Amino acid sequence: MIIDSCLTTNHVQTRLIASLLMPIRVLLVEDSRIALVILKRVLDSSPEIEVVGEARTGLEALTLIPKVEPDVICTDLHMPQMDGLEFIFQVMALYPRPILVISVSVQEEDTKNVESFHPEKYFFAKICFVSLSNL
């Protein structure tokens, strides 16, 4: 499993303080219906998390972000219409916030491609990877 700390950003730290009173708002972006159902069930089992939206493509998710105002986005990398890397780039440009990449097929090349976006420039956003292939 590849995972990076998501708790170092100002956005998340502020959100953690607020989460004492309100749940963390999560947008799920996943083209696989089965994976989407599983992720939603796992996240819904926690009172500290509220799934505020679901999208099957990056394009659909970009239209949802300003409507549902998620604190965190969980996304796949391999999706139709707009792949996860382009989606991450668009989110960082338009609606910067923490992103958790959850995928069965995270490759080292995918990690390098995301790092090429220089996420360290976005002090308020952190990109994290979780590979389900090693679970």
N, C-alpha and C positions, 0 to 999 in steps of 0.2 A: 504494500500500500504506500502511495506517495501522498503525503499531506504536509502542508505548510501552515504555520501559525497565522490565523486570521485576526488575532486579537491585538494587533499592534497598531491599528489605524485609529485616528481620531474619531471617525464616523462610528466605528464599532464600539469604541470605548464609551462614547456618548450614548450610543444605543443600549449598551449593557446597563448603564445607570438607569436609563428610562425603562429597560425591560423588567426592573424590579416592580414596576406598576403595570406595564403593558408587554404583551408578547412580541418577539422578534418577527417582523413581517417578511415572508419569503415568497419569491416568485420562482416557480419551477418551469424550466424550459427543456423539453425533452420530446423527441419525435416518436419514441416507442411508447405506445399506450400502456403496455405491461409495466415498463420501468417507471412511468409516470404514476401509475396506481400504487406501486410499491413504495416509491419515494414519498408520496402523499400520506400513505398509511403510517410510515415510520415517523414522519414529521408531525402528523396530527396526534400521535401518541404522547407528545410532550406539551404540557400546558404553557411552556415558555415560548412556543413557536406557533405562528399562525400562517398557514398557506393562504396568501391573498390573491393568487392567480396562477394559471397554468397556460402555457403556450406550447404549441407543437413545432414552431419554427422561430428562428431569430427575428424575422420580420414581424411576426405576430407579437413577440415579446416586446419589441421596441415600441409598438403602439400601446401596449399594456402598462409599461413602466410609469408614465406620467399619470395614468388613471389609478393604479393600485398603490403606487409609492412604496415599493418594497425596501426593506433595510438591507436585504441580502438577496442575491440571485444565485440559484443553483442551475447550472446548464450542462448539457452534453456538448461534445465537440463536433460530432458528426451528424449533421442534420441537413435536410433539403432546403432549397431556396437561399439560405445564408448559413454557412458553416459556423461553428462555435467560435472560431478564431476571429472571423469578421464581426460576429455579434459582440464579442468582448471588446474589440476595437471601437465599435459604435457606442457601446455602453460607456466606455471610458471617456469618449469624446463628448457625449450628450448628457449622460446621467451617471456620473462616477459614483460607484458604490462597491462594496465587497462582492466578489464573485467566487463561488465554489464550483469548480469543474468536477462533475461526477460522470465517469465514463468507464465502460468495460475496456475501452481500447485506447487509453492514454499512452502515447508513445513518447520516447525521449525527444523526438523531433517536435512533437506538439508543445512540450514544455519550453523548448528553445524558441519556437515561434511566438509564444505568448510573451516570453521574456524580451523578445525583440521589440515589443511595444513599450518597453521601459516602464513597467508598472511602478518602479521605485519613484518615478516622477509624480505619481498620484499618491501623495502622502495620506490621502483620505480613503484610498481604495487598495485592496490587496486581493491578488488572485491566488487561489488555493487549488490544488489538484488532489483528487481522491480517485485511485484506480480500483475498481471493483474486481478486477481480474485476479488479484492476489488474496481476496477474502475467502 
